[in-house]
Amino acid sequence: MTGDARNTYAEMLAAVQAFHDKHQLRQYGGEDLPYRVALMAEELGEISACVTKGKAQEALAEECADLLILLIGTAIAGDFDLEDAFWNKMDRLGDRESRIIEGRIRVSEFRET
């Protein structure tokens, strides 16, 4: 895919679904959710290595793309609409407060203890 065909979440979802179908991930355990969590943890480690070792921006972008592909694939495996989940969460985040904690901004549901 090139150009405008690559600009929507629906196209990304279709591409990841085609990858799952091509490699028969559902049939051979590739959509097992605990396995997918392990793969995402591995990708986070690779993202961390890019940042902490000062690797090129292209390496970081590739690792982030790997994580995004895994997230979309997890939505396929978990049978939920990630796009809806994203927008629902963004709506909730818009109502949250931010605070500076230890010199860094944090946006959360702060609970008084």
N, C-alpha and C positions, 0 to 999 in steps of 0.2 A: 504494500500500500504506500502511496505517496500523496503529497499535497493535502487537500481538504479532507480526503477520506480518513485521515489520521488525526482528526481534530476533536472527535467526540468520545465520551466515555463508552458509548454503545459500540464504536469501532474498536476500542481497546478491549472491551469485553469479548467481542466476536473473535479478535485475534488470539486472546488467551484461551478461549473455548476451542478454537481450531487447534492450538498447540496441545491442549489436553486430549482432544479427540485423536490427533495424529499419533501421539505417544501412548494412548490408551491409559491415561493416568487413573481414571476411575476403576478400570478393570485390574490394575496391578498395584494398588495401594498408594498411588501418588496423590489421591484426594483424601487420604486418611488425615483427619484434623491434627492429632498429636504429631504426626510426621511433618505436617506443614508448619506447625509452630516451631519445630526444631530447625526447619529450613529457614524460617524467618529469623530465628535467633542467630543462625550462621551468617545470614546476610547483614544483620545489625553489627556483628563482629567485623565483617569486611568493611562496612561503612565506618565504623570506629577506627579501624586501621588506616583508612584513607585520611581521616581527619588527624589522628594523632601522629601519623608518620609523614604528614605534609605531602601526600600524593597529589598528583595533578587533578584539576577540576574534572577532567574527562573521566578519570577513574572513579571519583566520587559520584558523578552523574550516572555512570554505568551501574554501580552498586545500588544506588537509589532506584534505578529502573528495575533492577532485579527484585528488589523488595516490593515495588509497586506491582510487578507481574505476579509475585507470590500472593500479595493481598487480594488482587482481583481473582486469582485462582482459588483462594480460600473462600471468597464469596461464592464462587461456582460450587466448590465442594460442600460448603455449608448451606447452600441453597437460600441465600439471602441477597437482597438488592443493595449492593454497596453504595451505589449512587444515592439512593434514598437515605441510607444510613448516614452518608456523608453530610447531606443537606440538613437532615434532622439534627445532627450533632452541631453543625455550624450555627443553626438557629439557637440552640441551647447555649453554645459558647458565647454568642453575641450578648446574652443576658448576664454573663459572669463578670465579677470584679477582677481587677488586677491588683497585685501588691508587689512591692520590692521585698524580696527575701534574700538575705545574705548578698545584697548587691545586684541581684538579677530579677527581672520581671517574672512573675508567675501569674497565670490566669487559671483560676480553679474555683471549685465550689468550696469556699472556706467555711469551715464549721468552727464555731466557738467552742472551746473545751472548758 
